[in-house]
């Protein structure tokens, strides 16, 4: 049984999930990557290809498996100094290295891992060290000396102006000392992983001590005793880890099992009460006080944005969201509604200026701008103001007049058991306005909208398909703002 670098990293996340992948692969059949997961893979590939441009002398090992191992040895023997995807195996441990480069000054090989991220966040450095320590161990046991280990990631300070400067796009971090310090422990853990995968199936998995968003893909299989709606679904349970661990250790898995509901924080208690009573809990007075403070015309507004590992547009950096579309439903005090929208179909010139110019025609800064999770729209406006300071006053006014409709739900003024602790519009809308349904659209998620827009602006896409994608994008974004209108009306009618 081969254990690849990817396998080992999965082992550190959830060893039971890896055991099942190796021994019961049928559990993973038919499970497709989401658009978001596909985008992560694509961005990783783009970053790797871009990084290779920094090493014009590099050679790619294109074969796979045992043939790639032999090809790697052969090319090193021929004197190749920089290899992409150099392949090694020691015992059952297998890897393909992003970059392996001979360092003449240190008389050994330099190992570099490419990451399609624009920073090393808290907790991620450990993952990078584990990744590199695994690679270093296998390569050294194959007879090669690793004298330096580094990570190259996207530079968060980089901003595209004209052609991408790849030397400026990437930042290199030397993790040699950390990798050496971790290597002894990791080598034992590698042996533990091998023994574990050779052993019998264990009951459960350690993901049971994590919130729902951090569960492995086979959580339900490994933990059938956990109900579909459980203590893992409490609002922000990841910030109450000790509380979750205590419940699990006591076998308190369902809401009705909890022996100490008084220990719940305010938001969790409302969620618990709504579930226990089997009905909605709301504070009509608080809701009306908030909504009555809004100023007509109410302008329900939503952006769609695009980002990529390698920035496509001037003024933007890696993964920086570039707004390409908006929808706007305007509710007047007399109850009449107008709808306005804008979609960038040809970003060949200035990407964002036409968007701002149209917004200035469509939006009345004297009225409240209503959004859902307003920090997203606010941050886009801040970026637009940075790119076009001549319009900064207008964009600042929009942010000052912006109201986040989501706060009615995230602050607990309206709690439905069907929300399951979430304030996402994708959870709220089906419970409150079930007749509106994203599933009927050709585009029904934001990451899908971004992917379709990228295809729409491609020169390789036929005009007929471009027009179809444009229509789908407009329909999707329109539903986002119409959904807010309908939710607002519903809340206003509460008594």
Protein Blocks (a to p, Z undefined) as FASTA:
>chain_A
ZZdfklmmmmmmommlmmmmmmmmmlmgoiacdfklmmmmmmmmmmmmmmmmmmmmbccd
fbgcjllmmmmmmmmmnopabdghiacdehjbccddfbacddfklopadddddddbfbdc
ehjlmmmmmmmmmmmmmmmmnopacfbdcdddddfkbccehjadfklmpccddfklmmmm
mmmmmmmmmmmmmmmmmmccdehjfklmpcfklccfklmmmmmmbcfbdfklgghklmmm
mmmmmmmmnopabfklpmblmlpcfklmmmmmmmmnopacddfklmmmmmmmpccddddd
dddddddfbafbghiaehiacdfbdcdddddfkopacddddddfblkbcfklmmmmmmmm
mpcfkbccddehjllmmmmmmmmmmmmmmlmmmmmmmmmmpccfklmmmnopaccfklno
pabfklmmmmmmmmbcfklpmbfcfklmmmmmmmmmpmkbcfklmmmmmmmmmmmmmmmm
mmmmmmmmmmmmpZZ
